Amino acid sequence: MESIHGQTPLEEWILKHAAAGHGKVYFRINGDIPTKTSNQEIFFEIPEHGKRVLVLHPCHLTPVAMLCYEHEILLIQMI
């Protein structure tokens, strides 16, 4: 699913988080969350310690890491 600007929903979501986090994306892994509904990807975030933390299914981790690498965004795991 492509957006109007040629970015995927995942890429748009990551870039928005990076902008809000001043070039940093905080994440947590959770294999229990669904990855998509019948017609679209599902992405979650939670507020934690004053940060917006992405909650990623393990299958989203590699695409997110690649996007962060391509855009020179620091990816930080919250434990």
N, C-alpha and C positions, 0 to 999 in steps of 0.2 A: 504494500500500500504506500504510494508516494504522496507527498504533500504538494501544495501549490509551488513551493520554492525548490522542489527537487530533493528535499530532505525526507528521510523516513520519520515516522512518529518517534521512534527511539532516538534518532539523532537530534530532533528538535527538543525532546525532553532532556537529553543530556546537556545540550548547549544552554538551555535555560537554567539548569541546575548549576552549571559551571559559571555562568554569568552571575547568578545570585551568590555563589560561593567564592567569588573572586579567583576563578581559575582552578578551583578544587571541587571534586565530586566525592561525597561521602557515601558509602554503601554498606549494606549488610546482606548476607546470603540467607535465603530461606527457600528450601525446596518444597515447602508445603503450599505455596501460593500458586494460583493458576497462571499460565503464561498468556492465554488468550480466551476470548469468548468466541462465539461462532464466527464473528466477522472482524474482530480487531484485537490487537495486542493489548495486554493489561500491564500497567506499570504502577507501582505503589511508592509512596514516600511517607515517612513519619518524622515528626519533629523530635530531636533528641539533643540535649545539651546545647540548645540554641542553634542547632544546625538542621538543615533539611537532609535527611538520610534516605537514600534510595534503598528499597527492599527488592533485591533481585533474585529471581529464580536462577539456579545454576546455569541453565541454558542461555540466559541473557548475559552472563558474565563476560564471555569472550567477545561478543559484539560490542559491549560497553567498553571493555578495555581497548579494543581496536579503535573505536571512535575517540576515546580520550587520548590515545597515542597520536592519532592523526591530527588532532586539534591542540596538542601540547597541553592537555588538561591533566592535573594531578589527581589520581584515583586513590582514595584513602579508605581502607576498611575499618569499620567501627565494630568493636567486639563487645 
